[in-house]
């Protein structure tokens, strides 16, 4: 049972808070529609600050501050809070402020998944037509058919990722326009290397000390492991969960096999079923920590039966178990997460990998038609250029697509005798400086 006096104090504090400095994120949230806006994504990616961005936008449109309520359900004073208690929040809000009746009331509920049965309460508030509602959560359940059914078309959901490279540069007060990029190229290359090494979590980006970066990443990992996965899914043996997720971290940018992981655990005398191993991987996916990319195939059955490739939500997590020195894998992981950002903004896009005689890192389809094939190679040179180009050429010929792309950190001096294949530096691609690149 929550303490009403403590909750009233929390609400009063939230109402009086000053909103911190924020960076405009590269995401277009439609505020003109009367829908419940849901921001989902891994914790610490910037969902709360995007709520503050939205709030500032509303204030700039002359929405009265008195009509805006922000609640963070991570606050311990809301422990024991239930879906049936939302009326208490609304009543307290009304008692503490003077509502401008010429405007709607804007409700911002952060980490809503902490309240069991929240869907029913939110649906009821929405149906009164008095409120515009914004929610965040660190669970893919906010994207599931179950939630969509509960809200019955009342919601629009956006996934918030850690900083893109463009947002990373903005956080460093660097304007990533074409002129500044090419006039400050050595600095841009240095930033590119830092970005793919330490990732794009906002707090990490703004932290200078390398040891502190690692400590912060470790704290994020512990929070995801113990709060988002272990507590949410009632996992009693956290040590085994840590082994499973740790194995996945070390398998990033690589084909992933649950059977192989299961056999490894057996070899070190860990008693666990293959089903449980698979469940743990699914849980890591559900909290946006891990992504499994499917293999491209014209056969739906083969596509879903084939081995998937594992990617992490952020490159910084690779620092947890070893020094990140496989720059090719780091670059590939960064490219995949950027592709997910672009998928978020462009409905109809899907991402796969291709692997028959030779592997292609990413196949992009739009509305089920293949549009692009992408290779990722940190240092393209005479010793590997044919290995990277040959699969692209074959794929282009087979599927009759317009172009193939090779994303690099270090550019080769060698020329490719196929104008259908483009070589582009990561910073150019990530910043969309090349108009031909999706």
C-alpha positions in Angstrom: 0.0 0.0 0.0 1.5 3.4 -1.0 1.6 6.3 1.4 -0.8 9.0 0.2 1.0 11.9 1.8 4.3 10.8 0.1 2.5 10.5 -3.3 1.0 14.0 -2.8 4.4 15.4 -2.1 5.9 13.6 -5.2 3.1 15.1 -7.4 3.7 18.6 -6.0 7.4 18.3 -6.7 6.9 17.1 -10.2 4.5 20.0 -10.9 7.1 22.5 -9.6 10.1 21.0 -11.3 12.1 23.0 -13.9 12.7 21.0 -17.1 16.4 20.4 -17.8 18.4 21.2 -20.9 17.6 18.7 -23.7 18.9 17.9 -27.1 16.3 17.7 -29.9 16.2 14.1 -31.0 15.9 13.0 -34.6 12.4 11.6 -34.2 9.1 13.1 -35.5 6.4 12.7 -33.0 3.0 13.7 -34.2 1.4 15.9 -31.5 -1.5 16.9 -33.7 -3.4 13.6 -33.3 -5.5 12.8 -30.3 -3.7 9.5 -29.6 -2.0 8.1 -26.6 1.7 8.6 -27.4 3.9 5.8 -26.2 7.7 6.0 -26.1 9.3 2.6 -25.7 12.9 1.6 -25.5 15.8 0.5 -23.4 16.3 2.4 -20.1 18.6 5.4 -20.1 18.2 5.9 -23.9 16.5 9.3 -23.4 12.8 8.6 -23.2 12.3 10.9 -20.2 14.2 13.7 -21.9 12.0 13.3 -25.0 9.0 13.7 -22.8 10.6 17.0 -21.6 11.2 18.0 -25.2 7.5 17.4 -25.9 6.6 19.4 -22.8 8.8 22.3 -23.9 7.2 22.2 -27.3 3.7 22.4 -25.7 4.8 25.4 -23.6 6.1 27.1 -26.7 2.6 26.7 -28.1 1.1 28.5 -25.1 -0.2 25.5 -23.3 -0.3 26.6 -19.6 2.2 24.9 -17.3 -0.7 24.4 -14.9 -2.3 21.9 -17.4 0.8 19.7 -17.5 1.5 16.8 -15.1 4.6 14.6 -15.2 4.8 11.5 -13.0 7.8 9.1 -12.8 6.7 5.7 -11.7 10.3 4.7 -11.0 10.0 7.0 -7.9 9.9 4.7 -4.8 7.0 6.7 -3.4 4.7 5.0 -5.9 5.6 1.5 -4.8 2.3 -0.4 -4.2 0.5 1.9 -6.6 -2.2 0.2 -8.6 -4.3 0.9 -11.7 -7.2 1.7 -9.5 -5.3 4.5 -7.9 -5.0 6.8 -10.9 -8.0 8.7 -9.8 -6.0 9.8 -6.7 -3.3 11.3 -9.0 -5.9 13.2 -11.0 -7.8 14.4 -7.9 -4.5 15.5 -6.3 -3.4 17.3 -9.4 -6.7 19.2 -9.6 -6.4 20.2 -5.9 -2.8 21.6 -6.4 -3.3 23.7 -9.5 -5.8 25.9 -11.4 -6.7 24.3 -14.7 -7.1 26.5 -17.7 -10.4 25.0 -19.0 -9.7 26.4 -22.5 -7.0 23.8 -23.0 -6.8 20.1 -22.5 -4.8 18.5 -19.7 -1.5 16.8 -20.6 -0.5 13.8 -18.6 3.1 12.4 -18.8 3.5 9.0 -17.2 7.1 7.8 -17.2 7.9 4.0 -16.9 4.3 3.1 -16.9 5.0 -0.6 -17.0 5.7 -0.5 -13.3 2.0 -0.2 -12.6 0.2 -3.5 -13.1 -3.0 -3.2 -15.2 -2.1 0.3 -16.2 -3.8 -0.2 -19.7 -7.3 -0.2 -18.3 -6.8 3.0 -16.3 -5.1 4.8 -19.2 -7.9 3.7 -21.6 -10.5 5.1 -19.2 -8.8 8.4 -18.8 -8.3 8.7 -22.5 -12.0 8.0 -23.2 -13.1 11.0 -21.1 -11.6 13.2 -23.9 -10.2 15.5 -21.2 -6.6 14.4 -21.5 -3.7 14.1 -23.9 -1.6 11.2 -22.6 2.1 10.4 -23.1 3.7 7.2 -21.7 7.2 5.7 -21.6 8.3 2.2 -20.8 11.3 -0.1 -21.0 9.4 -3.1 -22.3 8.5 -4.3 -25.7 5.1 -5.2 -24.2 4.3 -1.6 -25.0 4.5 -2.7 -28.6 2.7 -6.0 -28.4 -0.6 -7.0 -29.9 -1.8 -7.4 -26.3 -1.4 -3.7 -25.6 -2.8 -2.7 -29.0 -5.8 -4.8 -28.2 -6.2 -3.2 -24.8 -6.0 0.3 -26.2 -7.9 -0.6 -29.4 -6.2 1.8 -31.8 -5.9 4.6 -29.3 -2.1 4.7 -29.3 0.9 5.6 -31.5 4.1 4.0 -30.4 7.7 5.3 -31.1 10.9 3.5 -30.2 13.6 5.6 -28.6 17.1 4.4 -29.3 20.4 5.7 -27.7 21.9 8.7 -29.6 22.4 8.4 -33.3 25.8 9.6 -34.6 24.1 12.9 -35.6 22.7 13.3 -32.1 26.1 12.3 -30.6 27.7 15.2 -32.5 24.9 17.6 -31.4 25.5 16.7 -27.8 29.2 17.7 -28.3 28.0 21.1 -29.7 29.1 20.1 -33.1 26.8 21.0 -35.9 26.8 18.1 -38.4 26.2 19.9 -41.6 28.1 19.2 -44.8 30.5 22.2 -44.5 31.5 21.6 -40.9 31.9 17.8 -41.5 34.5 18.2 -44.3 36.2 21.2 -42.8 36.8 19.3 -39.5 37.4 15.8 -40.9 40.1 14.7 -38.5 37.8 15.5 -35.6 34.8 13.8 -37.2 36.9 10.6 -37.7 37.9 10.8 -34.0 34.3 11.2 -33.0 33.3 8.2 -35.2 35.8 6.0 -33.5 34.6 7.1 -30.0 31.0 6.6 -31.0 31.4 3.0 -32.2 33.6 2.1 -29.2 31.5 3.6 -26.4 28.1 3.8 -28.0 25.4 6.4 -27.9 23.8 6.5 -24.4 23.3 10.2 -23.7 25.0 10.1 -20.3 28.0 8.1 -21.7 28.3 10.6 -24.5 28.6 13.5 -22.1 31.1 11.7 -19.8 34.8 12.3 -20.5 36.6 9.8 -18.2 36.9 6.4 -19.8 36.8 4.5 -16.6 33.7 6.4 -15.6 32.1 5.5 -18.9 32.7 1.8 -18.2 31.3 2.1 -14.6 28.1 3.8 -15.9 27.6 1.1 -18.6 28.0 -1.6 -15.9 25.4 0.1 -13.8 23.0 0.2 -16.8 23.6 -3.5 -17.4 22.9 -4.4 -13.8 19.7 -2.4 -13.8 18.5 -4.1 -17.0 19.5 -7.5 -15.8 18.1 -7.3 -12.2 15.1 -4.9 -12.6 13.9 -5.2 -16.2 14.5 -8.9 -16.7 15.0 -10.8 -13.4 12.4 -9.0 -11.4 9.9 -8.6 -14.2 10.0 -12.3 -15.2 10.6 -13.7 -11.6 13.9 -15.3 -12.4 15.3 -16.8 -9.2 18.8 -17.8 -10.4 20.2 -14.5 -11.6 23.7 -16.0 -12.0 22.5 -18.3 -14.8 20.7 -15.4 -16.4 23.9 -13.4 -16.3 25.8 -16.3 -18.0 23.2 -16.5 -20.8 23.1 -12.8 -21.4 26.9 -12.5 -21.1 27.2 -15.2 -23.8 24.9 -13.2 -26.0 27.0 -10.1 -25.5 30.1 -11.9 -26.6 28.2 -13.2 -29.7 27.3 -9.7 -31.0 27.4 -9.2 -34.8 27.6 -12.9 -35.2 25.2 -15.9 -35.9 23.6 -17.0 -32.7 22.6 -20.5 -31.7 20.5 -21.3 -28.6 21.6 -25.0 -29.0 25.2 -24.0 -29.0 24.7 -21.9 -25.9 22.7 -24.7 -24.2 25.5 -27.2 -24.9 28.1 -24.7 -23.5 26.2 -24.4 -20.3 25.9 -28.2 -20.0 29.7 -28.4 -20.5 30.3 -26.3 -17.4 27.7 -28.2 -15.4 24.9 -25.7 -15.5 21.5 -27.3 -15.1 19.1 -25.6 -17.4 16.6 -26.6 -20.1 17.0 -25.4 -23.7 13.5 -23.9 -23.4 14.7 -21.8 -20.4 17.7 -20.6 -22.3 15.5 -19.6 -25.2 13.2 -17.8 -22.8 16.1 -15.8 -21.3 17.1 -14.7 -24.7 13.6 -13.6 -25.5 13.5 -11.7 -22.2 16.6 -9.8 -23.2 14.9 -9.0 -26.5 11.7 -7.8 -24.7 13.6 -5.1 -22.8 15.3 -3.8 -26.0 18.8 -5.1 -24.9 19.3 -7.6 -27.6 18.0 -8.0 -31.2 18.0 -11.1 -33.4 18.2 -10.4 -37.1 16.8 -13.0 -39.5 18.4 -14.5 -42.6 16.9 -13.3 -45.9 15.1 -16.0 -47.9 12.3 -16.0 -50.5 10.8 -18.8 -48.4 9.0 -17.6 -45.3 9.5 -21.0 -43.6 13.3 -21.1 -44.3 13.6 -17.5 -43.1 12.2 -18.3 -39.7 14.0 -21.6 -39.3 17.5 -20.3 -40.1 20.0 -19.1 -37.5 19.7 -15.5 -36.6 22.5 -12.9 -35.9 22.7 -11.2 -32.6 23.1 -7.4 -32.1 23.2 -5.2 -29.0 21.2 -2.1 -28.4 24.4 -0.2 -27.8 28.1 -0.8 -28.5 29.0 0.3 -25.0 27.8 -3.0 -23.6 30.7 -4.8 -25.4 33.0 -3.2 -22.8 31.5 -5.3 -20.0 33.3 -8.6 -20.8 36.4 -7.6 -22.7 38.2 -4.8 -24.3 36.3 -3.9 -27.5 39.0 -4.4 -30.1 37.1 -6.1 -32.9 36.4 -2.9 -34.8 34.6 -4.6 -37.7 32.1 -6.1 -35.4 31.6 -2.8 -33.5 31.0 -1.0 -36.8 28.5 -3.7 -37.9 26.6 -3.4 -34.7 26.5 0.4 -35.0 25.2 0.2 -38.6 22.5 -2.3 -37.6 21.1 0.0 -34.8 21.2 2.9 -37.2 19.2 0.8 -39.7 16.6 0.1 -36.9 16.3 3.9 -36.3 15.6 4.4 -40.0 13.1 1.6 -40.0 11.4 3.3 -37.1 11.0 6.5 -39.2 10.1 4.7 -42.5 7.2 2.2 -42.4 7.6 -0.8 -44.6 11.3 -1.3 -44.2 12.7 -4.6 -43.0 16.3 -5.7 -42.3 17.9 -9.1 -42.9 21.3 -10.7 -43.5 22.1 -12.9 -46.4 24.3 -16.0 -46.2 24.7 -18.7 -48.8 28.1 -19.1 -50.5 29.2 -15.7 -49.0 27.6 -13.5 -46.4 26.1 -10.1 -46.9 25.7 -8.2 -43.7 22.4 -6.5 -44.4 19.6 -6.8 -46.9 17.1 -4.0 -46.9 13.5 -4.6 -48.2 10.7 -2.1 -48.5 7.2 -3.3 -48.7 8.6 -6.8 -49.3 10.8 -5.8 -52.2 14.6 -5.9 -52.0 16.0 -2.4 -52.3 19.6 -2.6 -51.1 22.4 -4.8 -50.0 25.0 -3.6 -47.5 28.4 -4.8 -46.5 30.2 -3.4 -43.5 34.0 -3.5 -43.5 36.1 -1.4 -41.1 39.2 -1.3 -43.3 38.6 -2.0 -46.9 41.9 -2.8 -48.7 43.5 -4.9 -51.4 43.4 -8.1 -49.3 39.6 -8.1 -48.7 38.0 -5.9 -51.3 37.2 -8.9 -53.6 35.7 -10.8 -50.7 33.4 -7.9 -49.9 32.5 -7.0 -53.5 31.9 -10.4 -55.0 28.8 -11.3 -52.9 27.3 -7.9 -53.6 27.7 -8.3 -57.3 26.1 -11.7 -57.3 23.2 -10.5 -55.2 22.6 -7.4 -57.4 22.5 -9.6 -60.5 20.2 -12.2 -58.8 17.7 -9.8 -57.4 18.0 -7.0 -60.0 18.5 -4.2 -57.4 19.8 -0.8 -58.1 22.9 -0.7 -55.9 25.1 -2.4 -53.3 26.8 -0.4 -50.5 30.0 -0.9 -48.6 30.2 1.1 -45.3 33.7 1.6 -44.1 35.8 3.5 -41.5 38.9 3.4 -43.6 38.6 3.9 -47.3 40.4 1.8 -49.9 42.5 3.3 -52.6 41.5 0.5 -54.9 38.7 1.3 -57.4 35.7 -1.0 -57.9 34.9 -1.7 -61.6 31.1 -1.8 -61.0 29.3 1.5 -60.7 26.4 -0.3 -59.0 28.5 -0.6 -55.9 29.2 2.4 -53.7 31.8 2.8 -51.0 30.9 5.3 -48.3 32.5 6.3 -45.0 30.4 5.5 -41.9 30.1 9.2 -40.9 28.8 10.1 -44.4 26.3 7.3 -44.3 25.2 7.8 -40.6 24.7 11.5 -41.3 23.0 10.9 -44.7 25.5 13.2 -46.4 25.2 11.0 -49.5 21.8 11.5 -51.1 21.9 8.1 -52.8 22.2 6.2 -49.5 19.1 5.1 -47.7 
